[in-house]
């Protein structure tokens, strides 16, 4: 994430997130930790509330597409 660029919106609107998107599964423990931290951050940052809510719907079986959206 060292070379990451700033964006105006907290989540990409071009690719819809679905439960079975065909990509490989990712580490669910790591995904849950990141989403939990984002939920905590969302208490003071209402601009990311929708994106965090959308990503938290896939905590039981995250895929690489979900992980990319979280990053």
Biopython code that builds the backbone (N, CA, C, O; Angstrom):
import numpy as np
from Bio.PDB.StructureBuilder import StructureBuilder

atoms = [
    (1, "UNK", "N", (0.811, -1.197, 0.000)),
    (1, "UNK", "CA", (0.000, 0.000, 0.000)),
    (1, "UNK", "C", (0.860, 1.269, 0.000)),
    (1, "UNK", "O", (0.325, 2.371, 0.116)),
    (2, "UNK", "N", (2.167, 1.129, -0.127)),
    (2, "UNK", "CA", (3.050, 2.296, -0.124)),
    (2, "UNK", "C", (2.794, 3.224, -1.301)),
    (2, "UNK", "O", (2.896, 4.442, -1.151)),
    (3, "UNK", "N", (2.470, 2.690, -2.450)),
    (3, "UNK", "CA", (2.267, 3.494, -3.653)),
    (3, "UNK", "C", (0.790, 3.781, -3.919)),
    (3, "UNK", "O", (0.432, 4.141, -5.041)),
    (4, "UNK", "N", (-0.070, 3.630, -2.920)),
    (4, "UNK", "CA", (-1.508, 3.853, -3.099)),
    (4, "UNK", "C", (-1.799, 5.325, -3.346)),
    (4, "UNK", "O", (-1.126, 6.204, -2.809)),
    (5, "UNK", "N", (-2.811, 5.579, -4.165)),
    (5, "UNK", "CA", (-3.204, 6.948, -4.498)),
    (5, "UNK", "C", (-4.506, 7.288, -3.786)),
    (5, "UNK", "O", (-5.316, 6.403, -3.509)),
    (6, "UNK", "N", (-4.704, 8.555, -3.494)),
    (6, "UNK", "CA", (-5.950, 9.020, -2.892)),
    (6, "UNK", "C", (-7.087, 8.918, -3.897)),
    (6, "UNK", "O", (-6.879, 9.044, -5.103)),
    (7, "UNK", "N", (-8.293, 8.687, -3.387)),
    (7, "UNK", "CA", (-9.488, 8.662, -4.229)),
    (7, "UNK", "C", (-10.541, 9.573, -3.624)),
    (7, "UNK", "O", (-10.521, 9.850, -2.425)),
    (8, "UNK", "N", (-11.455, 10.033, -4.455)),
    (8, "UNK", "CA", (-12.507, 10.928, -3.981)),
    (8, "UNK", "C", (-13.656, 10.176, -3.335)),
    (8, "UNK", "O", (-14.332, 10.719, -2.461)),
    (9, "UNK", "N", (-13.888, 8.943, -3.746)),
    (9, "UNK", "CA", (-14.960, 8.140, -3.162)),
    (9, "UNK", "C", (-14.343, 6.980, -2.395)),
    (9, "UNK", "O", (-13.312, 6.455, -2.816)),
    (10, "UNK", "N", (-14.944, 6.563, -1.280)),
    (10, "UNK", "CA", (-14.343, 5.507, -0.477)),
    (10, "UNK", "C", (-14.472, 4.117, -1.078)),
    (10, "UNK", "O", (-13.829, 3.187, -0.590)),
    (11, "UNK", "N", (-15.288, 3.936, -2.133)),
    (11, "UNK", "CA", (-15.473, 2.605, -2.702)),
    (11, "UNK", "C", (-15.754, 2.720, -4.194)),
    (11, "UNK", "O", (-16.444, 3.639, -4.637)),
    (12, "UNK", "N", (-15.224, 1.798, -4.950)),
    (12, "UNK", "CA", (-15.451, 1.804, -6.393)),
    (12, "UNK", "C", (-16.914, 1.503, -6.693)),
    (12, "UNK", "O", (-17.501, 0.590, -6.112)),
    (13, "UNK", "N", (-17.489, 2.265, -7.592)),
    (13, "UNK", "CA", (-18.880, 2.038, -7.973)),
    (13, "UNK", "C", (-18.990, 1.274, -9.283)),
    (13, "UNK", "O", (-20.092, 0.933, -9.712)),
    (14, "UNK", "N", (-17.863, 1.004, -9.918)),
    (14, "UNK", "CA", (-17.891, 0.346, -11.220)),
    (14, "UNK", "C", (-18.040, -1.172, -11.129)),
    (14, "UNK", "O", (-18.593, -1.778, -12.046)),
    (15, "UNK", "N", (-17.576, -1.791, -10.077)),
    (15, "UNK", "CA", (-17.674, -3.252, -9.961)),
    (15, "UNK", "C", (-18.597, -3.625, -8.800)),
    (15, "UNK", "O", (-18.292, -3.330, -7.645)),
    (16, "UNK", "N", (-19.721, -4.271, -9.102)),
    (16, "UNK", "CA", (-20.638, -4.659, -8.027)),
    (16, "UNK", "C", (-20.076, -5.843, -7.226)),
    (16, "UNK", "O", (-19.439, -6.733, -7.788)),
    (17, "UNK", "N", (-20.313, -5.842, -5.934)),
    (17, "UNK", "CA", (-19.859, -6.934, -5.074)),
    (17, "UNK", "C", (-20.981, -7.954, -4.925)),
    (17, "UNK", "O", (-22.120, -7.599, -4.621)),
    (18, "UNK", "N", (-20.650, -9.214, -5.142)),
    (18, "UNK", "CA", (-21.614, -10.292, -4.973)),
    (18, "UNK", "C", (-20.998, -11.373, -4.108)),
    (18, "UNK", "O", (-19.785, -11.400, -3.901)),
    (19, "UNK", "N", (-21.836, -12.262, -3.605)),
    (19, "UNK", "CA", (-21.353, -13.322, -2.722)),
    (19, "UNK", "C", (-20.451, -14.299, -3.465)),
    (19, "UNK", "O", (-19.389, -14.665, -2.961)),
    (20, "UNK", "N", (-20.857, -14.721, -4.643)),
    (20, "UNK", "CA", (-20.039, -15.664, -5.421)),
    (20, "UNK", "C", (-19.626, -14.989, -6.724)),
    (20, "UNK", "O", (-20.323, -15.071, -7.735)),
    (21, "UNK", "N", (-18.491, -14.328, -6.675)),
    (21, "UNK", "CA", (-18.022, -13.600, -7.855)),
    (21, "UNK", "C", (-17.036, -14.399, -8.695)),
    (21, "UNK", "O", (-16.552, -13.907, -9.715)),
    (22, "UNK", "N", (-16.733, -15.621, -8.281)),
    (22, "UNK", "CA", (-15.857, -16.480, -9.059)),
    (22, "UNK", "C", (-14.380, -16.355, -8.724)),
    (22, "UNK", "O", (-13.573, -17.127, -9.242)),
    (23, "UNK", "N", (-14.001, -15.408, -7.875)),
    (23, "UNK", "CA", (-12.589, -15.284, -7.513)),
    (23, "UNK", "C", (-12.274, -16.186, -6.321)),
    (23, "UNK", "O", (-13.178, -16.687, -5.652)),
    (24, "UNK", "N", (-11.004, -16.381, -6.071)),
    (24, "UNK", "CA", (-10.563, -17.276, -5.001)),
    (24, "UNK", "C", (-10.856, -16.684, -3.621)),
    (24, "UNK", "O", (-10.945, -15.468, -3.452)),
    (25, "UNK", "N", (-11.004, -17.575, -2.644)),
    (25, "UNK", "CA", (-11.235, -17.130, -1.267)),
    (25, "UNK", "C", (-9.970, -16.505, -0.705)),
    (25, "UNK", "O", (-8.862, -16.790, -1.161)),
    (26, "UNK", "N", (-10.152, -15.646, 0.296)),
    (26, "UNK", "CA", (-9.027, -15.006, 0.955)),
    (26, "UNK", "C", (-9.109, -15.285, 2.448)),
    (26, "UNK", "O", (-10.089, -15.866, 2.916)),
    (27, "UNK", "N", (-8.103, -14.882, 3.194)),
    (27, "UNK", "CA", (-8.039, -15.120, 4.629)),
    (27, "UNK", "C", (-9.162, -14.353, 5.336)),
    (27, "UNK", "O", (-9.142, -13.123, 5.389)),
    (28, "UNK", "N", (-10.137, -15.086, 5.875)),
    (28, "UNK", "CA", (-11.296, -14.429, 6.477)),
    (28, "UNK", "C", (-10.943, -13.741, 7.798)),
    (28, "UNK", "O", (-11.580, -12.752, 8.160)),
    (29, "UNK", "N", (-9.948, -14.243, 8.518)),
    (29, "UNK", "CA", (-9.555, -13.614, 9.783)),
    (29, "UNK", "C", (-8.982, -12.227, 9.539)),
    (29, "UNK", "O", (-9.333, -11.273, 10.234)),
    (30, "UNK", "N", (-8.115, -12.118, 8.570)),
    (30, "UNK", "CA", (-7.516, -10.828, 8.224)),
    (30, "UNK", "C", (-8.586, -9.852, 7.722)),
    (30, "UNK", "O", (-8.573, -8.671, 8.071)),
    (31, "UNK", "N", (-9.505, -10.356, 6.905)),
    (31, "UNK", "CA", (-10.588, -9.526, 6.368)),
    (31, "UNK", "C", (-11.462, -9.012, 7.507)),
    (31, "UNK", "O", (-11.825, -7.836, 7.522)),
    (32, "UNK", "N", (-11.804, -9.872, 8.456)),
    (32, "UNK", "CA", (-12.642, -9.470, 9.590)),
    (32, "UNK", "C", (-11.958, -8.412, 10.448)),
    (32, "UNK", "O", (-12.613, -7.490, 10.935)),
    (33, "UNK", "N", (-10.658, -8.536, 10.635)),
    (33, "UNK", "CA", (-9.922, -7.541, 11.417)),
    (33, "UNK", "C", (-9.960, -6.177, 10.747)),
    (33, "UNK", "O", (-10.156, -5.157, 11.408)),
    (34, "UNK", "N", (-9.773, -6.162, 9.433)),
    (34, "UNK", "CA", (-9.788, -4.895, 8.703)),
    (34, "UNK", "C", (-11.181, -4.275, 8.734)),
    (34, "UNK", "O", (-11.320, -3.073, 8.964)),
    (35, "UNK", "N", (-12.203, -5.077, 8.508)),
    (35, "UNK", "CA", (-13.575, -4.560, 8.519)),
    (35, "UNK", "C", (-13.953, -4.082, 9.920)),
    (35, "UNK", "O", (-14.642, -3.072, 10.060)),
    (36, "UNK", "N", (-13.515, -4.790, 10.950)),
    (36, "UNK", "CA", (-13.768, -4.343, 12.320)),
    (36, "UNK", "C", (-13.126, -3.003, 12.614)),
    (36, "UNK", "O", (-13.730, -2.150, 13.264)),
    (37, "UNK", "N", (-11.908, -2.813, 12.141)),
    (37, "UNK", "CA", (-11.239, -1.521, 12.327)),
    (37, "UNK", "C", (-11.959, -0.417, 11.557)),
    (37, "UNK", "O", (-12.078, 0.709, 12.039)),
    (38, "UNK", "N", (-12.436, -0.746, 10.359)),
    (38, "UNK", "CA", (-13.175, 0.247, 9.581)),
    (38, "UNK", "C", (-14.519, 0.588, 10.227)),
    (38, "UNK", "O", (-14.967, 1.732, 10.157)),
    (39, "UNK", "N", (-15.162, -0.399, 10.856)),
    (39, "UNK", "CA", (-16.419, -0.124, 11.562)),
    (39, "UNK", "C", (-16.172, 0.825, 12.725)),
    (39, "UNK", "O", (-16.970, 1.730, 12.969)),
    (40, "UNK", "N", (-15.090, 0.625, 13.434)),
    (40, "UNK", "CA", (-14.732, 1.520, 14.534)),
    (40, "UNK", "C", (-14.443, 2.927, 14.003)),
    (40, "UNK", "O", (-14.874, 3.920, 14.589)),
    (41, "UNK", "N", (-13.720, 3.001, 12.905)),
    (41, "UNK", "CA", (-13.403, 4.286, 12.294)),
    (41, "UNK", "C", (-14.661, 4.977, 11.769)),
    (41, "UNK", "O", (-14.741, 6.205, 11.761)),
    (42, "UNK", "N", (-15.635, 4.192, 11.336)),
    (42, "UNK", "CA", (-16.870, 4.732, 10.793)),
    (42, "UNK", "C", (-17.696, 5.518, 11.790)),
    (42, "UNK", "O", (-18.580, 6.277, 11.394)),
    (43, "UNK", "N", (-17.426, 5.352, 13.086)),
    (43, "UNK", "CA", (-18.151, 6.126, 14.095)),
    (43, "UNK", "C", (-17.844, 7.614, 13.980)),
    (43, "UNK", "O", (-18.692, 8.455, 14.279)),
    (44, "UNK", "N", (-16.645, 7.929, 13.551)),
    (44, "UNK", "CA", (-16.268, 9.331, 13.418)),
    (44, "UNK", "C", (-16.186, 9.782, 11.961)),
    (44, "UNK", "O", (-15.990, 10.966, 11.686)),
    (45, "UNK", "N", (-16.333, 8.846, 11.032)),
    (45, "UNK", "CA", (-16.248, 9.161, 9.598)),
    (45, "UNK", "C", (-17.491, 8.645, 8.873)),
    (45, "UNK", "O", (-17.450, 7.574, 8.267)),
    (46, "UNK", "N", (-18.590, 9.388, 8.926)),
    (46, "UNK", "CA", (-19.819, 8.905, 8.281)),
    (46, "UNK", "C", (-19.715, 8.772, 6.767)),
    (46, "UNK", "O", (-20.562, 8.123, 6.154)),
    (47, "UNK", "N", (-18.698, 9.369, 6.148)),
    (47, "UNK", "CA", (-18.547, 9.264, 4.697)),
    (47, "UNK", "C", (-18.161, 7.861, 4.247)),
    (47, "UNK", "O", (-18.351, 7.526, 3.077)),
    (48, "UNK", "N", (-17.625, 7.029, 5.140)),
    (48, "UNK", "CA", (-17.261, 5.662, 4.765)),
    (48, "UNK", "C", (-18.278, 4.642, 5.259)),
    (48, "UNK", "O", (-18.079, 3.442, 5.074)),
    (49, "UNK", "N", (-19.354, 5.088, 5.879)),
    (49, "UNK", "CA", (-20.325, 4.177, 6.495)),
    (49, "UNK", "C", (-20.950, 3.229, 5.476)),
    (49, "UNK", "O", (-21.085, 2.038, 5.758)),
    (50, "UNK", "N", (-21.333, 3.718, 4.308)),
    (50, "UNK", "CA", (-21.959, 2.851, 3.311)),
    (50, "UNK", "C", (-20.987, 1.787, 2.818)),
    (50, "UNK", "O", (-21.353, 0.616, 2.716)),
    (51, "UNK", "N", (-19.758, 2.176, 2.511)),
    (51, "UNK", "CA", (-18.763, 1.224, 2.011)),
    (51, "UNK", "C", (-18.462, 0.149, 3.050)),
    (51, "UNK", "O", (-18.351, -1.028, 2.708)),
    (52, "UNK", "N", (-18.331, 0.541, 4.303)),
    (52, "UNK", "CA", (-18.041, -0.429, 5.369)),
    (52, "UNK", "C", (-19.229, -1.376, 5.551)),
    (52, "UNK", "O", (-19.043, -2.577, 5.745)),
    (53, "UNK", "N", (-20.439, -0.839, 5.491)),
    (53, "UNK", "CA", (-21.625, -1.678, 5.607)),
    (53, "UNK", "C", (-21.672, -2.690, 4.475)),
    (53, "UNK", "O", (-21.960, -3.865, 4.705)),
    (54, "UNK", "N", (-21.396, -2.254, 3.269)),
    (54, "UNK", "CA", (-21.423, -3.147, 2.106)),
    (54, "UNK", "C", (-20.364, -4.235, 2.224)),
    (54, "UNK", "O", (-20.639, -5.395, 1.916)),
    (55, "UNK", "N", (-19.167, -3.884, 2.660)),
    (55, "UNK", "CA", (-18.088, -4.870, 2.804)),
    (55, "UNK", "C", (-18.349, -5.840, 3.948)),
    (55, "UNK", "O", (-17.948, -7.001, 3.872)),
    (56, "UNK", "N", (-19.006, -5.390, 4.998)),
    (56, "UNK", "CA", (-19.262, -6.268, 6.143)),
    (56, "UNK", "C", (-20.294, -7.340, 5.829)),
    (56, "UNK", "O", (-20.433, -8.289, 6.601)),
    (57, "UNK", "N", (-21.016, -7.225, 4.735)),
    (57, "UNK", "CA", (-21.979, -8.247, 4.337)),
    (57, "UNK", "C", (-21.301, -9.519, 3.843)),
    (57, "UNK", "O", (-21.965, -10.544, 3.691)),
    (58, "UNK", "N", (-20.007, -9.477, 3.591)),
    (58, "UNK", "CA", (-19.281, -10.615, 3.052)),
    (58, "UNK", "C", (-18.234, -11.154, 4.029)),
    (58, "UNK", "O", (-17.276, -11.801, 3.607)),
    (59, "UNK", "N", (-18.404, -10.897, 5.315)),
    (59, "UNK", "CA", (-17.397, -11.308, 6.293)),
    (59, "UNK", "C", (-17.321, -12.818, 6.478)),
    (59, "UNK", "O", (-16.279, -13.325, 6.894)),
    (60, "UNK", "N", (-18.380, -13.545, 6.186)),
    (60, "UNK", "CA", (-18.356, -14.986, 6.402)),
    (60, "UNK", "C", (-17.592, -15.743, 5.315)),
    (60, "UNK", "O", (-17.084, -16.834, 5.574)),
    (61, "UNK", "N", (-17.502, -15.188, 4.109)),
    (61, "UNK", "CA", (-16.769, -15.859, 3.028)),
    (61, "UNK", "C", (-16.209, -14.824, 2.056)),
    (61, "UNK", "O", (-16.704, -14.698, 0.936)),
    (62, "UNK", "N", (-15.188, -14.087, 2.470)),
    (62, "UNK", "CA", (-14.633, -13.056, 1.584)),
    (62, "UNK", "C", (-13.801, -13.663, 0.457)),
    (62, "UNK", "O", (-13.182, -14.716, 0.614)),
    (63, "UNK", "N", (-13.802, -12.979, -0.669)),
    (63, "UNK", "CA", (-12.996, -13.400, -1.815)),
    (63, "UNK", "C", (-11.950, -12.316, -2.105)),
    (63, "UNK", "O", (-11.910, -11.278, -1.445)),
    (64, "UNK", "N", (-11.116, -12.578, -3.096)),
    (64, "UNK", "CA", (-10.087, -11.596, -3.464)),
    (64, "UNK", "C", (-10.718, -10.279, -3.938)),
    (64, "UNK", "O", (-10.153, -9.206, -3.725)),
    (65, "UNK", "N", (-11.867, -10.363, -4.569)),
    (65, "UNK", "CA", (-12.557, -9.161, -5.021)),
    (65, "UNK", "C", (-13.004, -8.308, -3.818)),
    (65, "UNK", "O", (-12.896, -7.082, -3.851)),
    (66, "UNK", "N", (-13.495, -8.952, -2.780)),
    (66, "UNK", "CA", (-13.897, -8.238, -1.566)),
    (66, "UNK", "C", (-12.681, -7.620, -0.881)),
    (66, "UNK", "O", (-12.745, -6.492, -0.394)),
    (67, "UNK", "N", (-11.588, -8.350, -0.844)),
    (67, "UNK", "CA", (-10.366, -7.847, -0.215)),
    (67, "UNK", "C", (-9.846, -6.626, -0.967)),
    (67, "UNK", "O", (-9.403, -5.656, -0.353)),
    (68, "UNK", "N", (-9.902, -6.677, -2.297)),
    (68, "UNK", "CA", (-9.472, -5.542, -3.114)),
    (68, "UNK", "C", (-10.357, -4.331, -2.844)),
    (68, "UNK", "O", (-9.862, -3.209, -2.745)),
    (69, "UNK", "N", (-11.642, -4.549, -2.726)),
    (69, "UNK", "CA", (-12.566, -3.444, -2.430)),
    (69, "UNK", "C", (-12.300, -2.859, -1.050)),
    (69, "UNK", "O", (-12.434, -1.650, -0.856)),
    (70, "UNK", "N", (-11.928, -3.691, -0.101)),
    (70, "UNK", "CA", (-11.620, -3.202, 1.251)),
    (70, "UNK", "C", (-10.350, -2.348, 1.248)),
    (70, "UNK", "O", (-10.265, -1.337, 1.945)),
    (71, "UNK", "N", (-9.378, -2.769, 0.461)),
    (71, "UNK", "CA", (-8.136, -1.976, 0.378)),
    (71, "UNK", "C", (-8.392, -0.661, -0.305)),
    (71, "UNK", "O", (-7.471, 0.140, -0.468)),
]
sb = StructureBuilder()
sb.init_structure("model")
sb.init_model(0)
sb.init_chain("A")
sb.init_seg("    ")
for serial, (resi, resn, name, xyz) in enumerate(atoms, 1):
    if name == "N":
        sb.init_residue(resn, " ", resi, " ")
    sb.init_atom(name, np.array(xyz, "f"), 0.0, 1.0, " ", f" {name:<3s}", serial, name[0])
structure = sb.get_structure()
